[in-house]
Amino acid sequence: MCKSVKIKKIKQGVILEVYVKPRSNEFKIKAEGDEIVVFCREEPAKGKVNKELIKELSRLFHRNVELVSGFTSKQKRLLIKNAGKSEVQHILLCK
């Protein structure tokens, strides 16, 4: 069963709120309560985590992804362009 997470449908696509944990052994996405936690391999310097996050999520959703806010924070908001809310929930949580 899918959990409720911080996903908001807007005109351009879907806004996804995530919490990032850098310096992990592997890139993975995990639902913890109502929060999406993304484990990134890179260290939080010179935008490396942001680049990895955008690259991996673009690959996962087969859509363009851009960082909307949280450039220097662990709490980030991403825009998944031309995606539907139910599609994003299914890919993240209901595999």
C-alpha positions as CSV (number, residue, x, y, z in Angstrom):
1,M,0.0,0.0,0.0
2,C,1.2,3.5,-0.9
3,K,2.0,5.9,1.9
4,S,1.2,9.6,1.8
5,V,4.3,11.7,1.0
6,K,5.1,15.3,0.2
7,I,4.1,15.4,-3.4
8,K,2.2,18.4,-4.9
9,K,0.8,18.6,-8.4
10,I,1.4,21.9,-10.2
11,K,0.9,23.0,-13.8
12,Q,4.5,22.2,-14.9
13,G,4.6,18.7,-13.2
14,V,5.0,17.5,-9.7
15,I,6.9,19.1,-6.7
16,L,8.6,16.4,-4.6
17,E,10.0,17.2,-1.1
18,V,12.9,15.1,-0.1
19,Y,15.4,14.9,2.8
20,V,19.0,14.1,1.6
21,K,21.6,12.1,3.4
22,P,25.0,12.5,1.7
23,R,28.1,10.3,1.9
24,S,26.1,7.0,1.8
25,N,27.4,3.8,0.4
26,E,24.9,3.7,-2.4
27,F,22.2,5.8,-4.0
28,K,18.8,4.8,-2.7
29,I,15.4,6.2,-1.9
30,K,13.5,5.2,1.2
31,A,10.1,6.2,2.6
32,E,10.3,7.0,6.4
33,G,6.9,8.0,7.7
34,D,5.6,10.7,5.4
35,E,9.1,11.7,4.3
36,I,11.1,10.6,1.3
37,V,14.8,10.1,2.3
38,V,17.3,10.0,-0.5
39,F,20.7,8.5,0.3
40,C,23.4,10.1,-2.0
41,R,27.0,8.8,-2.5
42,E,28.5,12.3,-3.1
43,E,29.7,14.7,-0.4
44,P,27.8,18.0,0.1
45,A,30.5,20.2,-1.6
46,K,30.3,22.3,-4.8
47,G,26.8,21.1,-5.6
48,K,27.9,17.4,-6.0
49,V,24.9,16.0,-4.1
50,N,22.5,18.2,-6.1
51,K,23.9,17.0,-9.4
52,E,23.7,13.3,-8.3
53,L,20.2,13.8,-7.1
54,I,19.0,15.4,-10.4
55,K,20.8,12.8,-12.5
56,E,19.5,9.8,-10.6
57,L,15.9,11.1,-10.3
58,S,15.8,12.0,-14.0
59,R,16.8,8.4,-14.8
60,L,14.3,6.9,-12.4
61,F,11.3,9.0,-13.6
62,H,12.4,9.3,-17.3
63,R,11.6,13.0,-17.0
64,N,13.5,16.3,-16.6
65,V,14.1,17.1,-12.9
66,E,15.2,20.4,-11.5
67,L,16.0,21.6,-8.0
68,V,13.5,24.3,-7.0
69,S,14.7,25.0,-3.4
70,G,17.2,23.7,-0.8
71,F,20.3,24.2,-2.8
72,T,22.5,24.3,0.4
73,S,20.1,22.4,2.7
74,K,19.4,18.7,3.3
75,Q,15.7,19.5,2.8
76,K,15.1,19.9,-0.9
77,R,12.1,20.6,-3.3
78,L,12.4,19.2,-6.8
79,L,10.2,19.7,-9.8
80,I,9.6,16.5,-11.9
81,K,8.5,18.0,-15.2
82,N,5.4,16.7,-17.0
83,A,4.7,14.0,-14.4
84,G,1.5,13.0,-12.6
85,K,1.2,12.8,-8.9
86,S,0.0,9.1,-8.9
87,E,2.8,8.2,-11.3
88,V,5.4,9.7,-9.0
89,Q,3.9,8.0,-5.9
90,H,3.8,4.6,-7.7
91,I,7.5,4.8,-8.8
92,L,8.7,5.9,-5.4
93,L,6.6,3.7,-3.1
94,C,4.7,0.9,-4.8
95,K,7.4,-1.0,-6.6
